[in-house]
Amino acid sequence: NIGAIQGQVGGGRQVQELGQGAVAAQGRLAQMEAASRQNYRGLYNAAQSARDQASVPGQHVSQGVFEIGQELNQAGFTRRSAGAVHEIIDELQGLAARTQARPVTNIGEIFARRQELNALAQGAPTPQTVAAGTARRSLDRWLQNAIDSDLIEGNPQVVDLWRAANQARRGHAQMYQAGDLVEKLVERLPGQADTLK
């Protein structure tokens, strides 16, 4: 029954009132969400600390940048309306086109541009913030595909770290940011906003 389920989620304590059970369940979910968030952030931090040891071949980055630019233009986010976003995408293209025998792009530099897009996406909806969010999501899809398709190369341990971080982040989003009841139950306190969205 509902009371039994709430008691289990709330840590196994017997709850006498429905309201108490809801509060206990909500608190437990918030703790689980925080632990999950801490886990994937820890993995990303570990991977970032060794970012010079993993990269993506430039041709794959160029293809990803092209697709992101296409998505922005198709959505009406041109250089005129979202210039700062296009500048960040251009920087990625520049990194991919470095003149080497076999151009590669450091994955840490890719994530640095992702963080810039994430920062631009914050705030009230404007063409610039919405375009930044669109570009960030497109970049995320490309990154997930690059990791899933084993396009990241370098130190095998570092590559495994990026893979683990990506899987943990994806699992967190599926569990706690799917727009369902679980997300509604997980309260975010001031100062605990998920910065790696």
Salt bridges, closest charged atoms under 4 A:
GLU33 OE1 - ARG37 NH2 2.84
GLU33 OE2 - HIS172 NE2 3.35
GLU33 OE2 - ARG188 NH1 3.13
GLU71 OE1 - ARG141 NH2 2.79
ASP90 OD2 - ARG79 NH1 2.77
GLU91 OE1 - ARG113 NE 3.11
GLU109 OE2 - ARG98 NH2 3.22
ASP140 OD1 - ARG114 NE 2.63
ASP148 OD2 - ARG170 NH2 2.89
ASP150 OD1 - ARG163 NH2 2.80
GLU153 OE2 - ARG102 NH1 2.95
ASP160 OD1 - ARG163 NH1 2.80
ASP194 OD1 - ARG41 NH2 3.19
ASP194 OD2 - ARG169 NH2 3.84
